[in-house]
Amino acid sequence: MNKDYEAIQEYIYQARVERSIYVAEIVTDVIVTTVNAVKRLARAFVVAASSRARNNVFTFDV
């Protein structure tokens, strides 16, 4: 095989690895952000559900 071609192939391989890592980091960030958002939403529901007054009416502090 040609030495120049082998060098170019190595650069192509390295670029693919870097791109794969970059995409994996983006996917991981999306998953973590989604999990955190669901946790915040669940906390908000718990707070809203526990803020009932004696007459079973929701009360909100604004």
Protein Blocks (a to p, Z undefined) as FASTA:
>chain_A
ZZklmmmmmmmmmmmmmmmmmmmmmmmmmmmmmmmmmmmmmmmmmmmmmmccfkopacdd
ZZ
